[in-house]
Amino acid sequence: MSHQHRELAAGRWNLLSFAEQMANIGSEIERTISWKKKGRPEISSRAFERALELIDLTVADAKNLTRLRELLRVREAISDHFYFDNFYQSTPECWKRYFGSFLIAARGKR
């Protein structure tokens, strides 16, 4: 499998805290939303694929074992929002709030 985030996939991702991992995922989701709003679906789609890759790296990180339910639910819900019928009726604003809380937590650790 070819990773877009090669350095992170090589192990650097596991050095980040859960909050930092989620904040980074949130950055890709923000890009996804922004490019979609600007009418650039191809760039938006690539940002979303990077977000999914980061979620998968987070799922594979052993320290996050107790968070698998949340991580996999988030993966399901954002996939539903961006690629499918939005069954869960999520909004870009709800994703910004969700991931924004991790950004605040990650900044607090520094």
C-alpha positions as CSV (number, residue, x, y, z in Angstrom):
1,M,0.0,0.0,0.0
2,S,1.3,3.4,-0.9
3,H,1.0,6.0,1.8
4,Q,0.6,9.7,1.1
5,H,2.0,10.4,4.6
6,R,5.1,8.3,4.2
7,E,7.0,9.6,7.3
8,L,4.0,9.3,9.5
9,A,3.2,5.8,8.2
10,A,6.8,4.8,9.0
11,G,6.2,5.2,12.7
12,R,6.3,8.9,13.4
13,W,2.5,8.9,13.7
14,N,2.6,6.7,16.7
15,L,4.7,9.2,18.6
16,L,1.9,11.8,18.5
17,S,-0.7,11.9,21.3
18,F,-4.3,10.8,20.4
19,A,-5.3,14.5,20.5
20,E,-2.5,15.5,18.1
21,Q,-3.5,12.6,15.8
22,M,-7.1,13.7,15.8
23,A,-6.2,17.4,15.3
24,N,-4.2,16.4,12.2
25,I,-7.1,14.4,10.8
26,G,-9.2,17.4,11.5
27,S,-6.9,19.6,9.4
28,E,-7.4,17.3,6.4
29,I,-11.2,17.4,7.0
30,E,-11.0,21.2,7.1
31,R,-9.2,21.1,3.7
32,T,-11.8,18.7,2.4
33,I,-14.6,21.1,3.4
34,S,-12.7,24.2,2.1
35,W,-11.9,22.8,-1.3
36,K,-15.4,21.4,-1.7
37,K,-16.9,24.8,-0.9
38,K,-14.5,26.4,-3.5
39,G,-15.9,24.0,-6.2
40,R,-12.7,21.9,-6.5
41,P,-14.0,18.4,-5.9
42,E,-10.8,16.6,-7.1
43,I,-8.6,18.4,-4.6
44,S,-11.3,18.0,-1.9
45,S,-11.4,14.2,-2.6
46,R,-7.6,13.9,-2.3
47,A,-7.7,15.7,1.1
48,F,-10.5,13.3,2.2
49,E,-8.4,10.3,1.2
50,R,-5.5,11.7,3.3
51,A,-7.9,12.1,6.2
52,L,-9.0,8.4,5.8
53,E,-5.3,7.4,5.7
54,L,-4.6,9.2,9.0
55,I,-7.7,7.6,10.6
56,D,-6.4,4.2,9.5
57,L,-3.0,5.0,11.0
58,T,-4.7,6.1,14.2
59,V,-6.7,2.9,14.3
60,A,-3.5,0.9,13.9
61,D,-1.7,2.7,16.7
62,A,-1.7,0.3,19.7
63,K,-2.2,3.1,22.3
64,N,-5.6,3.8,20.8
65,L,-7.1,0.3,21.3
66,T,-9.7,1.6,23.8
67,R,-10.8,4.2,21.3
68,L,-11.4,1.9,18.3
69,R,-15.2,2.2,18.6
70,E,-15.1,6.0,18.3
71,L,-12.5,6.0,15.6
72,L,-14.3,3.5,13.4
73,R,-17.6,5.4,14.0
74,V,-16.0,8.6,12.9
75,R,-14.6,7.0,9.8
76,E,-18.0,5.6,9.0
77,A,-19.8,8.9,9.6
78,I,-17.4,11.1,7.7
79,S,-17.4,8.7,4.8
80,D,-21.2,8.9,4.9
81,H,-21.0,12.7,4.9
82,F,-18.5,13.1,2.1
83,Y,-19.1,10.1,-0.2
84,F,-22.5,8.7,0.5
85,D,-26.0,9.8,1.3
86,N,-25.3,11.6,4.6
87,F,-27.6,9.2,6.5
88,Y,-26.4,10.6,9.8
89,Q,-27.2,14.2,8.6
90,S,-23.9,15.6,9.7
91,T,-22.8,19.1,8.6
92,P,-19.4,20.6,7.9
93,E,-19.9,22.7,11.0
94,C,-20.4,19.6,13.2
95,W,-17.1,18.2,11.8
96,K,-15.3,21.4,12.5
97,R,-16.5,21.5,16.1
98,Y,-15.7,17.8,16.6
99,F,-12.1,18.0,15.4
100,G,-11.7,21.5,16.7
101,S,-11.9,20.2,20.3
102,F,-8.9,17.9,19.6
103,L,-7.0,20.9,18.2
104,I,-7.6,22.8,21.5
105,A,-6.6,19.7,23.5
106,A,-3.4,19.2,21.4
107,R,-2.4,22.8,21.8
108,G,-2.9,22.6,25.6
109,K,-0.3,19.8,25.8
110,R,2.5,22.0,24.4
